[in-house]
Amino acid sequence: MALLADLPRLWFAPGTSPRPRLAPARCADPDPAGQRYLLKGINRMALVRQLCARPGLSRADLAACVQLTKSTVGLLVRELIAEGWLHERDSVATGDIGRRPTPLFIDPTRLVLLGAEIGVDSTRLVATSLVGEVLGRLQTPHDGQLGAEACIGKLAASLCGLHRQLEGSDRQVLGIGIGLPGGVDEANGFLHFAPNLGWRDIALGALLESALAATALAGVPLFLQNEADVAALGELEFNA
């Protein structure tokens, strides 16, 4: 599903823009603040990737794995814990002299990802934790001849319905991933052509953002991608 494939791209704090504004490559004097923001995001996700692959690493282990200073890793880990990405467990005895290392893990309890796959006759939705635990599912049928605007309206309602299933869990929605059967410009959510749906040249990202504007999911980062690309990326990243 789209949401798991998009996890590596969600390096920003929940509720903020999923993409930084980057200076053009030809610019002789790129924005230093933008460059630092991008680099920090890359470093944050490097830590998350390591812990997805090797749960239980300590801060020192992470620093060695990603070749960052221990102080930098300590600051980034502190942020990721505060935002709900990571959590600590009790320190473990190693037999070495000095402070016991504290193992770190992806936190499965505080953040949630929503995903949807738009098909010809139905849309499948799922909510998962950061470790891929399925928290809720929903499938909504629709007419294969349904127009894009009407379909996106139903999708927004279904996403809100799935979100309501999670009420009381205190989980924050980190992002929404949408898989589409067609060519998509991922930078702006513009669908060029979906032959099975009969859709062409539609700003689906803008339509969905507008449909969610007055809901509890307003402002949640959206990621629209081709469904085959999403499946391949999900398999690569998570064996999903």
Secondary structure, DSSP 4 states (H G I P E B T S, - for coil): -HHHHHGGG--SPTTS-SS--PPPTT-SS--HHHHHHHHHHHHHHHHHHHHHHSTT--HHHHHHHHT--HHHHHHHHHHHHHHTSEEE------SSSSSPPPPEEE-SSSEEEEEEEE-SSEEEEEEE-TT--EEEEEEEE--TT--HHHHHHHHHHHHHHHHHHTTTS-PEEEEEEEEESSEEETTTTEEEEETTTTEEEE-HHHHHHHHTTTSTTTT--EEEEEHHHHHHHHHHHH--
